[in-house]
Amino acid sequence: MKRSISGIRGIFGEDLTLRDIIGFCANFAHYIGPVKCAVGSDTRPSSDIVREAAIASLMANGVDVYNLGMVPTPVVFREARKYGAGLIITSSHNPLKWNGLKFIIRGRGPNEEEFAQMMREKKPKKTRIGKEFSASTDYISEAHRLIGRARHKPKVTVDIGGGAASYIAPKLLEKIGCQVKIINQKQSSRGPDPTSDRLSRLVTASKNADIGFAFDLDGDRLVVVKDGKKQSPDTTLALGISKALELGYKKFCLSIDTSIAVERYILSNGGTVVRSKVGEANVIETMLRKGCKAGGEGSSGGFILPEFNMCRDGILTSGLVAAMTGKKTVDEIISLVSSYSQLRTKVDVPSSIHDRVLQMFKKNIKGKFSQIITIDGIKIIVDDDSWALVRKSNTEDIIRVSVESNKLQKAKQIQKQVTAILKESYE
């Protein structure tokens, strides 16, 4: 089981049980107090039973529950603004046998201090029994008001991946004026994580469309496919940021693993950039603290527009990008981000020794590179156009290695060197 600001995640029935669900939800109920809570879930096989157990626990601890049923994560975040709190039954892009809980307080995910307090077991208190209500959402019309209409009627192919975006994403795209074709509606039609899946069917379909979009199981991750080519997560983020610049926003927050290309695009268009730790909750916290109006994290293609949703919102982003099709800006951004090579790999390391391995890694790289940044993990600055980031995963028993350079061969060399040092630090 993994516990982090990204939520609770585990293999349901093995290291994540109904008893765990009930306990975590009781803690959450005590932390948020007697407020209303929006609850939704993705399409995992275990989601219905987990959702019912979570709702029962919240109600037993005095929380009134507004049950949205099967909906994407961004919808629950949006609705949580109305009710004061939210809970999503999901483990995002993890395999189908996983499930989990994602908590929302005051319209955003908890920061590290809040999450730590939430995880402390509390003595039960005598309280009223909460009530359950069916709930609906105005997400589509609200997003439509922000996005407006597409310049022409773009042909868009949407790869649902058997996930919770099945209804909301196509309907939003149709409402802004797109001609929509849907593929992979059934679960297991492809992998749950579009950032790692080859998306072969969407790649083929995109050759006869203006653009293609692929979602993960809970609809917060988005991958863009254009002209038969799957684009990088950083491209998705850059496209969202382009729209934010168009709206007049100038101050942006980017996670430390976001591409140099995205930062340079912002700077060349009169904006400024601050960096944060990886993870949407960390990006949001920095946004609020530093007064940033938009941003996100490159590794997940997670564009965040806080005025609409304080989470990465793949569905909103798909609408923003679709409305831009036909402009030269889209191809220019794709070309800019593509001029840098981003390589991401991972090394299997048990979570229990992540910190020790990273300490040894830091010792082993001392004196080998020009600059080391430790905002989150260990970021190595090789030169003005090249970097590597080594950081522990918040959701899996792995340490991630991300590398970027303006030359692919250089990126491969850096990845090989850094990964070898990391493995030596583990072995």
Residue pairs with C-beta under 8 A, 6 or more apart in sequence:
1 8
1 9
1 10
1 15
1 16
1 20
2 8
2 9
2 10
2 100
2 351
2 394
2 395
2 396
3 115
3 119
4 115
4 279
4 394
4 395
5 109
5 110
5 111
5 112
5 115
5 279
5 281
5 282
5 394
6 92
6 102
6 109
6 279
6 280
6 281
6 394
6 395
7 88
7 90
7 91
7 100
7 101
7 102
7 103
7 109
8 16
8 20
8 24
8 100
8 101
9 16
9 91
9 92
9 94
9 98
9 99
9 100
9 395
10 16
10 20
10 91
10 98
10 99
10 100
11 97
11 98
12 44
12 46
12 50
12 97
12 98
12 99
13 46
16 98
16 99
16 100
18 49
18 50
18 53
21 50
21 53
21 54
21 57
21 101
22 53
22 54
22 56
22 57
23 57
23 121
24 101
24 119
25 53
25 54
25 57
25 58
25 61
25 87
25 101
26 57
26 60
26 61
26 122
26 124
27 118
27 119
27 120
27 121
27 122
28 58
28 85
28 87
28 101
28 103
28 118
29 37
29 57
29 58
29 61
29 62
29 63
30 61
30 122
30 125
31 105
31 114
31 117
31 118
32 63
32 84
32 85
32 105
34 62
34 63
34 127
34 128
35 63
35 64
35 83
35 84
35 85
36 63
36 64
36 65
36 66
36 82
36 83
36 84
36 85
37 58
37 63
37 64
37 65
37 66
37 80
37 83
37 84
37 85
37 86
37 87
38 66
38 68
38 76
38 79
38 80
38 82
38 83
38 85
38 86
38 87
38 104
38 135
39 51
39 54
39 55
39 58
39 65
39 66
39 67
39 68
39 76
39 86
39 87
39 88
39 89
40 51
40 67
40 68
40 69
40 70
40 71
40 72
40 73
40 75
40 76
40 79
40 86
40 87
40 88
40 89
40 164
41 47
41 48
41 50
41 51
41 69
41 70
41 71
41 88
41 89
41 90
41 164
42 70
42 72
42 73
42 88
42 89
42 90
42 163
42 164
42 217
42 218
42 219
43 70
43 162
43 163
43 164
43 166
43 187
43 217
44 89
44 90
44 91
44 96
44 98
44 99
44 217
45 96
46 99
47 70
47 89
47 90
47 99
50 89
50 99
51 67
51 89
54 87
54 89
54 101
55 65
55 67
55 132
58 65
58 87
58 130
59 65
59 129
59 130
59 131
59 132
60 129
60 130
61 124
61 125
61 127
61 130
62 127
62 128
62 129
62 130
63 85
63 130
64 130
64 131
64 132
64 133
65 130
65 131
65 132
65 133
66 79
66 83
66 133
66 134
66 135
67 132
67 133
67 134
67 135
68 75
68 76
68 79
68 135
68 136
68 137
69 134
70 164
71 137
71 164
71 168
72 163
72 164
72 165
72 168
72 169
72 215
72 218
72 219
72 220
72 314
72 315
73 88
73 90
73 92
73 102
73 164
73 218
73 219
73 220
73 311
74 139
74 219
74 220
74 309
74 311
74 312
74 313
74 314
74 315
74 316
75 137
75 139
75 168
75 219
75 315
76 86
76 87
76 88
76 104
77 86
77 104
77 107
77 108
77 309
77 310
77 311
77 313
78 137
78 139
78 142
78 308
78 309
79 86
79 135
79 137
79 139
80 86
80 104
80 107
81 107
84 106
85 103
85 104
85 105
85 106
86 103
86 104
87 101
87 102
87 103
87 104
88 101
88 102
88 104
88 218
89 99
89 100
89 101
90 99
90 100
90 102
90 164
90 217
90 218
91 98
91 99
91 100
91 395
92 100
92 102
92 216
92 217
92 218
92 220
92 221
92 395
93 192
93 193
93 194
93 195
93 196
93 216
93 217
93 221
94 100
94 192
94 193
94 395
94 396
95 192
96 187
96 188
96 192
96 217
102 109
103 109
103 110
103 115
103 118
105 114
107 310
108 281
108 284
108 288
108 310
108 311
109 280
109 281
109 284
109 310
109 311
110 118
110 281
111 281
111 282
111 285
112 281
139 168
139 172
139 315
140 168
140 171
140 172
140 175
141 175
142 308
143 172
143 308
143 315
143 316
143 319
144 172
144 175
144 176
144 319
146 308
146 316
147 172
147 176
147 316
147 319
147 320
147 323
148 176
148 323
149 176
149 177
149 323
150 176
150 177
150 178
150 322
150 323
150 325
150 326
151 323
151 325
151 326
151 327
152 177
152 325
152 326
153 177
153 178
153 179
154 177
154 178
154 179
154 209
154 210
154 211
154 322
154 325
154 326
155 178
155 179
155 181
155 208
155 209
155 210
156 173
156 178
156 179
156 180
156 181
156 209
156 210
156 211
156 212
156 213
156 322
157 180
157 181
157 182
157 183
157 202
157 205
157 206
157 209
157 211
157 212
157 213
157 225
158 165
158 169
158 170
158 173
158 180
158 181
158 182
158 183
158 212
158 213
158 214
158 215
158 318
159 183
159 184
159 190
159 194
159 199
159 201
159 202
159 212
159 213
159 214
159 215
159 225
160 166
160 169
160 170
160 182
160 183
160 184
160 185
160 215
161 184
161 189
161 190
161 191
161 192
161 194
161 197
161 214
161 215
161 216
161 217
162 184
162 185
162 186
162 187
162 188
162 189
162 190
162 217
163 187
163 192
163 215
163 216
163 217
163 218
163 219
164 217
164 218
164 219
165 215
165 219
165 314
165 315
166 182
166 185
168 219
168 315
169 213
169 215
169 219
169 314
169 315
169 318
170 180
170 182
172 315
172 318
172 319
173 180
173 318
173 319
173 322
174 180
176 319
176 322
176 323
178 322
181 205
181 209
183 189
183 201
183 202
183 205
184 190
184 201
184 202
190 197
190 199
190 201
191 197
192 216
192 217
193 216
193 221
194 214
194 215
194 216
194 221
194 222
194 223
195 216
195 221
195 223
195 233
195 300
195 301
197 214
198 230
199 214
199 223
199 225
199 230
202 212
202 214
202 225
202 230
203 212
203 225
203 228
203 229
203 230
204 228
205 212
206 212
206 225
206 226
206 227
206 228
206 229
207 227
207 228
210 226
210 322
210 325
210 326
211 224
211 225
211 226
211 321
211 322
211 325
211 330
212 224
212 225
212 226
213 222
213 223
213 224
213 225
213 314
213 318
213 321
213 322
214 222
214 223
214 225
215 221
215 222
215 223
215 314
215 315
215 318
216 314
219 314
219 315
220 302
220 311
220 312
220 313
220 314
221 300
221 301
221 302
221 312
221 314
222 236
222 301
222 303
222 314
222 315
222 317
222 318
223 230
223 231
223 233
223 236
223 301
224 231
224 235
224 236
224 239
224 301
224 321
225 231
226 330
226 334
231 334
231 337
232 259
232 301
232 337
232 338
232 342
233 298
233 299
233 300
233 301
233 302
234 258
234 259
234 261
234 262
234 298
234 301
234 337
234 340
234 342
235 301
235 333
235 334
235 337
235 338
236 301
236 303
236 317
236 321
237 254
237 258
237 259
237 262
237 296
237 297
237 298
237 301
237 302
237 303
238 259
238 261
238 262
238 265
238 333
238 336
238 337
239 303
239 317
239 320
239 321
239 324
239 330
239 333
240 294
240 296
240 303
240 305
240 317
240 320
240 321
241 252
241 262
241 265
241 266
241 294
241 295
241 296
241 303
242 265
242 324
242 329
242 333
243 320
243 321
243 323
243 324
244 252
244 293
244 294
244 305
245 266
245 269
245 270
245 271
249 271
249 293
249 294
250 270
250 271
250 272
250 293
251 271
251 272
251 274
251 290
251 291
251 292
251 293
252 266
252 271
252 272
252 273
252 274
252 292
252 293
252 294
252 295
253 273
253 274
253 275
253 276
253 283
253 286
253 287
253 290
253 292
253 294
253 295
253 296
254 262
254 263
254 273
254 274
254 275
254 276
254 283
254 295
254 296
254 297
254 298
255 275
255 276
255 277
255 278
255 279
255 282
255 283
255 296
255 297
255 298
255 299
255 376
256 275
256 276
256 277
256 278
256 373
256 375
256 376
256 377
256 379
256 389
257 278
257 297
257 298
257 299
257 389
257 391
257 402
258 275
258 296
258 297
258 298
258 299
259 298
259 337
259 340
259 342
259 404
260 340
260 385
260 387
260 404
260 406
261 336
261 337
261 339
261 340
262 298
262 337
263 273
264 336
265 333
265 336
266 272
266 273
267 273
274 286
274 290
274 292
275 286
275 375
276 282
276 283
276 285
276 286
276 287
276 375
276 376
277 283
277 286
277 375
277 376
278 297
278 299
278 376
278 377
278 391
279 297
279 394
280 296
280 297
280 300
280 302
280 304
280 311
280 312
282 376
283 295
283 296
283 297
283 302
283 304
284 304
284 306
284 310
284 311
286 292
287 293
287 295
287 304
287 306
288 306
293 306
293 307
294 303
294 304
294 305
294 306
295 303
295 304
296 302
296 303
296 304
296 312
297 312
298 342
299 344
299 400
299 402
300 312
301 312
301 314
301 317
302 312
302 314
303 312
303 313
303 316
303 317
303 320
304 310
304 311
304 312
304 313
305 313
305 316
308 316
309 316
321 330
324 330
339 406
340 385
340 404
340 405
340 406
341 404
341 405
341 406
341 407
341 408
341 411
342 402
342 403
342 404
342 411
343 402
343 403
343 404
343 411
343 412
343 415
344 400
344 401
344 402
344 403
345 400
345 401
345 415
345 419
346 393
346 396
346 398
346 399
346 400
346 401
347 398
347 399
347 401
347 419
347 422
347 423
347 426
348 397
348 398
349 357
349 392
349 397
349 398
349 399
349 426
350 397
351 392
351 393
351 397
353 426
354 392
354 399
355 392
357 399
357 422
357 425
357 426
358 377
358 378
358 390
358 391
358 392
358 399
358 425
360 425
360 426
361 378
361 390
361 421
361 422
361 425
362 372
362 374
362 378
363 425
364 421
364 424
364 425
365 372
365 378
365 380
365 418
365 421
368 421
369 380
369 381
369 382
370 381
370 382
370 383
371 380
371 381
372 378
372 379
372 380
372 381
373 379
373 381
376 389
376 391
377 389
377 390
377 391
377 392
378 389
378 390
378 391
379 387
379 388
379 389
379 390
380 387
380 388
380 389
380 390
380 418
381 387
382 388
382 405
382 414
385 405
385 406
385 407
386 403
386 404
386 405
386 406
386 410
386 411
386 414
387 403
387 404
387 405
388 401
388 402
388 403
388 404
388 414
388 415
388 418
389 400
389 401
389 402
389 403
390 399
390 400
390 401
390 418
390 422
391 399
391 400
392 398
392 399
392 400
393 399
393 400
399 422
401 415
401 418
401 419
401 422
403 411
403 414
403 415
403 418
404 411
405 411
405 414
